[in-house]
Amino acid sequence: MRGLLAAGIALAILSWPGSAGPRALVLAAPAPQAAVPVALVWSHDRARIARLDETTLRVGRPRTSSFGIVDSWAFAPDGARLVVASHAYDDPRSVDKLTTVDLKSLRRRARPARLPGWASALLWRGDRVVALVETCCSGASEIDLVDQQTRAIVSRTPLGGRVARISRAPDALVLLCVPDNGIGQARLVVAGADGSVRSVALANVSAGWVFPSDPNTDPIGTQRLPGIAVDPVGDRAYVVQPTGPAVEVELRTLAVTHHDLHAAHSALARLAAWWEPAASAKGMQGPMRTAQWIGDGFLAVTGQDEQPGVGSNGERVLSDTPAGLAVVDTRDWTIATLDPGANAVKAASGLLLATGSTWSSTGDEVNAVGLVAYGTDRSRRFRLFPGAQAWVDFVLGGRAYVDEGVPNVTRTAVVDFASGKVVGERSGPLPLPLLGDGPDN
């Protein structure tokens, strides 16, 4: 009887709609925007731009003069120039300057433009640069349009609220704005390359931060942060919440559509309850999600849930746990958990690289997954550094450069994708390859 029952269950699973398995993922590495490989290098808290050998990570000469602290950068459409937003490293009151660099000679061009604050994102199209600026010293955000020829600010448009998330369309910055100090209705803002600013209220998206009015009595706040991603081909933005429906916004018309996520009907799919944070979480708490467009209708979504508590000695304990890595198929709005222990992901050519760990202010033992690589068929290809709080610094040339998570030690492992093995180690700080506009992507 048990055998017949088992056979019946197996037959039911195999005949379930979609039991052939979910669609294969498309994991193409983004094409570099630079005409020549360059990187940010640091020395005594000052950043410079230098040529980069993508195989050895050696930086050569010439190098630019110091920029101080670099906040953001963007490539010209032809990839031959770079605009950098930076401020003096030793003056917290200084505001950003926009400096243009010729990437062939690594010389600065013209005089810099002066912004009214700090730029957290830039977009360069034509002879204009769009800057998302946090103004000094109110903390309010605005979109500034800068003429690259005259170095003048052509227009300034206040955004209202706080910018919680930044993503990019081919010709726009796509922002998720939330209330100044509260968790409430979010807005999607599209800042176009011409300086135009359009927005739409997301009626069913609640997001933001709440901080106590008297931090001496309770210094713990609350957060609720969705993930946001943009399909650059389909011209659509997606907002994935910790709870509630996913939201799709058509960027040309700002038409909003809501979608309920449901588990994929597959024997291989796991119940995707990861987006429901623990109901017992109280205090500074709250879920944080990130979303990444990985092509062909797929989103990779991950994040973490922060939770306060009280230890055995009565002291406050803070902790966070991974939300897991899930894949959302926007063709049918199914969701399946790929790795329950992940809280960060990077897409590479043919691979999804997941890392994650729990954390507690008590210093208790950490539960960490190390580095886990998944292929386009969603199967695990390899796992390295089990139990370590690994972190992928960047991906370049078929390799991942991974911080091994050793306390008080700057050590980077070089992981080869083809073999799934560590092929080298680097000590000390590494240059940061500039592959695209950033640092938000």
Order of alpha helices (4+ residues) and beta strands (2+ residues): alpha-beta-beta-beta-beta-beta-beta-beta-beta-beta-beta-beta-beta-beta-beta-beta-beta-beta-beta-beta-beta-beta-beta-beta-beta-beta-beta-beta-beta-beta-beta-beta-beta-beta-beta-beta-beta
